């Protein structure tokens, strides 16, 4: 009996080794075939490690840093650890559906691309590569601009909002020109960030004597010895900590928001909201949605985490407008927690920038895919099969006043 069993196992092994489905590399004892390096990182943190190894140290600091002491940068992550998932069992999870609706458009999954400046410091034609990656992954995107032709062609992301920091709104004719261009290109919304009227002290970049125009010129310039090259024109653009804040024009107010609302039928989304009071004002002024955001913790420090601000903003919105969020999201569980606390969708920035740095548009799409799969798996293991099944009962808060 034992001899027959051993013979049968040998015959089975010979059959598999002879199979054309098994590569010559494996049959010859050399191990598994080499795979596409894109598939080597198994999670977002491994993309971060690869990106740091690849980037110029000054470019890395520019991407990675937060404002001043970086307290909010740390809290954007640590706050997730105090939100506990309450899984439920024996629910039917054989078919997990991540699709949801946002402002009349169907999203394949509730994770989207946030705007992020300086992409050319990380990869050539960074904005265009990001848009191509978002389109390949079927993801919604908020763009910094420069992809009008891709959007017009229909080859860009299915839904794409155009971002502005309000510089386009210093005069009424400039605002109207911006609106007309956005409408003509076919964008599906306007996203106005309200937390970037002044530029913060980002002390890593100040120490590095970072010049922001480098990202328009292809990255940090160095000579053959590895020394940074400063042109004469760079002297006035080096990031410094002794410049008193000022703007040449009055900064936008709620009155400008009313003007913008009267100029277009496009959805207007206000990004950078951290309080219930400002959420209520957005509802009152006819805004289409808000994004709870602290600018990746790159502006004013000590604002706490965005996930901590989310519940009061959701309560203030009262179901009248959707509430989105970004800031520190790295895992499917992070996204799941935000959805449980009332967010409609979750934005990422640094994670896709890590993917962009390493692999261009393919890296952007891969990062989105990893987070999409993680979210689906975490939903299933929590007992929820579709986005509409997620509610506040799915989480509890440990020592956190939200």
C-alpha positions in Angstrom: 0.0 0.0 0.0 2.8 2.4 1.0 4.8 1.5 -2.1 1.8 2.2 -4.4 1.1 5.5 -2.6 4.7 6.7 -3.1 4.6 5.6 -6.7 1.4 7.5 -7.3 2.9 10.7 -5.7 6.0 10.4 -7.9 3.8 10.0 -11.0 1.7 13.1 -10.0 4.9 15.1 -9.4 6.2 14.1 -12.9 2.9 15.1 -14.4 3.1 18.6 -12.9 6.8 19.1 -13.8 6.0 18.1 -17.4 3.1 20.5 -17.7 3.5 23.4 -20.2 1.9 25.6 -17.6 5.0 25.3 -15.4 7.8 27.6 -16.6 11.1 26.2 -17.7 12.7 28.2 -14.9 10.8 26.3 -12.2 11.4 22.9 -13.8 15.1 23.5 -14.0 15.2 24.2 -10.3 15.9 28.0 -10.6 12.8 29.0 -8.6 9.9 31.1 -9.5 10.1 33.3 -12.7 11.0 36.9 -12.2 7.9 39.1 -11.9 7.2 42.7 -12.8 8.9 44.8 -10.1 5.6 46.8 -9.9 4.2 43.7 -8.1 6.9 43.5 -5.5 5.5 46.0 -3.0 2.7 44.2 -1.2 1.3 47.3 0.6 1.4 51.1 0.6 4.3 51.2 3.2 6.5 49.3 0.8 5.9 51.8 -2.0 6.9 54.5 0.5 10.2 52.7 1.2 10.9 52.3 -2.5 10.1 56.0 -3.3 12.4 57.2 -0.5 15.3 55.1 -1.9 14.7 56.5 -5.4 14.1 60.2 -4.8 16.6 63.0 -4.3 16.7 63.6 -0.5 15.5 67.2 -0.9 12.6 66.1 -3.1 11.7 63.4 -0.5 11.6 66.0 2.3 9.4 68.2 0.2 6.9 65.4 -0.4 7.1 63.9 3.1 7.2 66.9 5.4 4.4 68.7 7.3 4.1 72.1 8.8 6.4 73.3 11.6 6.7 70.6 14.4 4.7 68.1 12.3 2.4 67.3 15.2 -0.7 67.1 12.9 1.3 65.0 10.4 1.8 62.4 13.1 -1.7 62.6 14.5 -3.2 62.1 11.0 -1.9 58.5 11.4 -2.0 57.8 15.2 -5.7 58.8 15.4 -6.7 55.7 13.4 -5.3 53.4 16.1 -8.0 54.7 18.5 -10.9 53.8 16.3 -11.8 50.1 16.7 -13.8 48.0 14.2 -16.8 46.0 15.5 -17.1 43.1 13.1 -20.4 41.2 12.7 -20.6 37.6 11.7 -22.8 35.3 9.6 -23.8 37.9 7.1 -23.7 37.1 3.4 -20.5 38.5 2.0 -20.1 36.3 -1.1 -20.4 39.4 -3.3 -18.6 42.5 -2.1 -19.6 45.7 -3.9 -17.5 48.9 -3.4 -19.5 51.1 -5.8 -21.1 54.3 -4.5 -22.5 57.5 -5.8 -21.1 61.0 -5.5 -22.9 64.0 -6.9 -24.8 62.1 -9.5 -21.8 60.0 -10.7 -21.1 56.3 -9.9 -17.7 55.7 -8.3 -16.3 52.1 -8.7 -14.9 52.5 -5.2 -14.8 55.3 -2.7 -11.1 56.1 -2.9 -10.0 59.1 -5.0 -6.9 61.0 -6.1 -6.3 64.2 -4.1 -4.5 67.2 -5.6 -0.8 67.5 -4.8 1.7 70.0 -6.1 5.3 69.5 -7.2 4.7 66.2 -9.1 7.5 67.0 -11.5 10.0 66.7 -8.6 8.9 63.1 -8.4 8.3 62.0 -12.0 8.4 63.7 -15.4 5.0 65.0 -16.5 3.7 64.0 -13.1 0.2 65.4 -13.4 -0.5 63.7 -16.7 1.0 60.4 -15.5 -1.2 60.6 -12.4 -4.3 61.2 -14.5 -3.5 58.3 -16.7 -3.1 56.1 -13.6 -6.4 57.2 -12.2 -8.1 56.5 -15.5 -6.6 53.0 -15.7 -7.8 52.3 -12.2 -11.2 53.7 -12.8 -10.7 56.3 -10.0 -12.1 59.8 -9.4 -9.5 62.5 -9.5 -9.0 66.1 -8.3 -6.4 67.6 -10.6 -4.1 70.6 -10.1 -4.5 71.3 -13.8 -2.5 70.8 -17.0 -4.5 67.8 -18.2 -7.2 69.7 -20.2 -6.5 67.9 -23.4 -6.6 64.5 -21.8 -10.0 65.3 -20.2 -11.3 66.7 -23.5 -10.2 63.5 -25.3 -12.4 61.3 -23.0 -9.3 59.3 -22.1 -8.9 60.8 -18.7 -10.6 59.9 -15.4 -14.3 59.4 -15.8 -15.0 62.0 -13.2 -12.4 64.8 -12.6 -12.7 68.0 -10.6 -10.4 71.0 -11.3 -8.6 72.3 -8.2 -7.9 75.9 -7.4 -6.4 77.7 -4.4 -8.3 80.9 -5.1 -5.6 82.8 -7.0 -8.0 82.6 -10.0 -10.5 84.6 -8.0 -8.7 87.9 -7.3 -10.8 89.6 -9.9 -14.3 88.8 -11.3 -13.1 88.5 -14.9 -10.3 86.1 -13.8 -12.9 84.0 -12.0 -15.2 83.9 -15.0 -12.3 83.0 -17.3 -11.4 80.1 -15.0 -14.9 78.8 -14.9 -15.3 79.0 -18.7 -12.1 77.0 -19.3 -13.1 74.3 -16.7 -16.5 74.0 -18.3 -15.2 73.9 -21.9 -12.6 71.2 -21.0 -15.3 68.9 -19.6 -14.4 68.8 -15.9 -17.2 67.5 -13.7 -16.6 69.9 -10.8 -14.6 72.7 -9.2 -12.7 72.0 -6.0 -11.6 75.1 -4.1 -9.2 74.6 -1.2 -9.5 77.3 1.4 -6.6 76.5 3.7 -3.7 77.6 1.4 -4.0 81.4 1.3 -0.6 81.7 3.0 2.3 79.3 2.7 3.3 77.6 5.9 6.8 77.1 7.4 7.8 73.6 6.3 11.1 73.5 8.1 12.7 70.6 6.3 12.5 72.5 3.0 13.7 75.7 4.7 16.8 73.9 6.0 17.3 72.3 2.5 17.1 75.8 0.9 14.4 74.3 -1.4 13.4 76.3 -4.4 9.8 75.7 -5.4 10.3 76.4 -9.1 12.6 73.3 -9.2 9.5 71.2 -9.5 8.5 73.1 -12.7 12.0 72.4 -14.1 12.3 68.7 -13.5 13.5 68.4 -10.0 16.5 69.3 -7.8 19.5 70.4 -10.0 22.8 68.9 -9.1 26.3 68.9 -10.6 28.5 65.8 -11.3 29.7 65.9 -7.7 26.2 65.8 -6.4 26.1 69.4 -5.2 22.9 71.4 -5.6 23.1 74.1 -8.3 21.6 77.4 -7.5 21.0 79.9 -10.3 21.0 83.6 -9.7 17.2 83.7 -10.0 16.9 81.1 -7.3 18.1 83.4 -4.6 14.7 85.2 -4.4 12.8 81.9 -4.4 14.6 79.9 -1.7 12.1 78.9 1.1 12.8 81.1 4.1 11.4 81.5 7.6 11.9 85.3 8.0 9.4 86.6 5.4 6.4 88.4 6.8 3.1 87.0 5.3 1.4 89.1 2.7 -0.6 88.8 -0.5 -0.8 91.3 -3.3 -4.6 91.1 -3.4 -7.3 90.6 -0.8 -7.8 86.9 -0.1 -11.1 85.3 -1.1 -14.1 85.4 1.3 -17.6 83.9 1.4 -18.7 86.7 -0.9 -16.3 85.3 -3.6 -17.8 81.9 -3.0 -21.3 83.3 -3.7 -20.0 84.9 -6.9 -18.6 81.6 -8.0 -21.8 79.8 -7.3 -23.7 82.3 -9.4 -21.3 81.8 -12.4 -21.6 78.0 -13.0 -23.9 75.0 -12.6 -20.9 72.8 -12.0 -20.6 71.2 -8.6 -18.4 73.3 -6.2 -16.6 71.4 -3.6 -14.8 73.2 -0.7 -11.7 71.5 0.5 -9.9 72.2 3.8 -12.9 72.3 6.1 -12.2 71.2 9.7 -15.2 72.5 11.7 -18.9 72.1 11.9 -19.3 75.9 11.6 -17.7 76.1 8.2 -19.5 73.0 7.0 -22.8 74.7 7.9 -21.7 77.8 5.9 -20.9 75.6 2.9 -24.4 74.2 3.1 -25.9 77.7 3.4 -23.9 79.1 0.4 -25.0 76.3 -1.9 -21.8 74.2 -2.0 -22.1 70.7 -3.4 -19.8 69.0 -1.0 -17.0 69.5 1.5 -13.6 67.8 2.0 -12.5 67.5 5.6 -8.7 68.1 5.1 -5.7 69.7 6.8 -3.7 69.8 3.6 -1.8 66.7 4.4 -0.8 68.4 7.7 1.3 70.8 5.6 -0.3 74.1 6.5 -1.2 75.1 10.1 0.0 72.6 12.7 -1.8 71.5 15.8 -5.2 71.0 14.0 -5.4 67.4 15.1 -6.3 64.7 12.7 -8.9 64.9 10.0 -10.5 61.7 11.1 -11.1 63.4 14.5 -12.8 66.4 12.8 -14.9 64.2 10.5 -17.9 63.5 12.9 -18.7 67.1 13.7 -18.6 68.0 10.0 -20.8 65.1 9.1 -23.3 66.2 11.8 -23.2 69.8 10.6 -23.8 68.7 7.0 -27.0 66.9 8.2 -27.2 64.8 5.1 -27.7 67.8 2.8 -24.3 67.5 1.1 -21.7 64.7 1.0 -18.7 65.0 3.3 -15.4 63.7 1.9 -12.1 63.4 3.7 -8.3 63.0 3.2 -5.3 63.0 5.4 -3.1 60.0 6.5 -5.0 57.2 4.8 -2.8 54.2 4.1 -4.8 51.1 4.7 -8.2 49.6 3.8 -9.1 49.7 7.5 -8.4 53.5 7.5 -10.9 53.9 4.7 -13.5 51.7 6.3 -13.3 53.7 9.6 -13.9 56.9 7.7 -16.9 55.5 5.9 -18.3 54.3 9.2 -18.0 57.8 10.6 -20.0 59.2 7.7 -17.6 60.0 4.9 -18.8 59.5 1.4 -15.3 59.0 -0.1 -11.7 59.1 1.0 -8.8 60.9 -0.8 -5.2 59.9 -0.9 -2.1 61.9 -1.9 1.3 60.7 -0.6 0.5 57.0 -1.3 -0.1 57.6 -5.0 2.9 59.9 -5.2 5.0 57.0 -3.9 3.6 54.9 -6.7 4.2 57.6 -9.2 7.8 58.1 -8.1 8.6 54.4 -8.6 6.6 53.4 -11.7 4.8 56.4 -13.2 1.1 56.0 -14.1 1.4 52.2 -13.5 2.4 52.9 -9.9 -0.5 55.2 -9.4 -2.9 52.6 -10.6 -1.3 49.9 -8.5 -1.5 51.9 -5.3 -5.2 52.4 -5.9 -5.7 48.7 -6.7 -4.0 47.6 -3.4 -6.1 50.0 -1.4 -9.3 48.9 -3.2 -8.6 45.2 -2.6 -7.7 45.9 1.1 -11.0 47.8 1.6 -13.0 45.0 0.0 -11.3 42.4 2.2 -11.7 44.4 5.3 -15.4 45.0 4.6 -16.0 41.3 4.1 -14.2 40.4 7.3 -16.3 43.0 9.1 -19.5 41.5 7.8 -20.5 44.2 5.4 -20.9 43.4 1.7 -21.7 46.9 0.2 -20.9 50.5 1.0 -24.5 51.2 2.1 -24.2 48.6 4.8 -21.5 50.6 6.6 -22.7 52.7 9.5 -21.6 54.2 12.8 -22.2 50.9 14.6 -19.2 49.4 12.8 -16.7 51.3 15.0 -16.2 52.4 18.5 -13.8 55.0 19.8 -11.1 54.3 22.4 -10.2 57.4 24.5 -11.1 59.8 21.8 -13.8 62.5 22.0 -15.5 61.8 18.7 
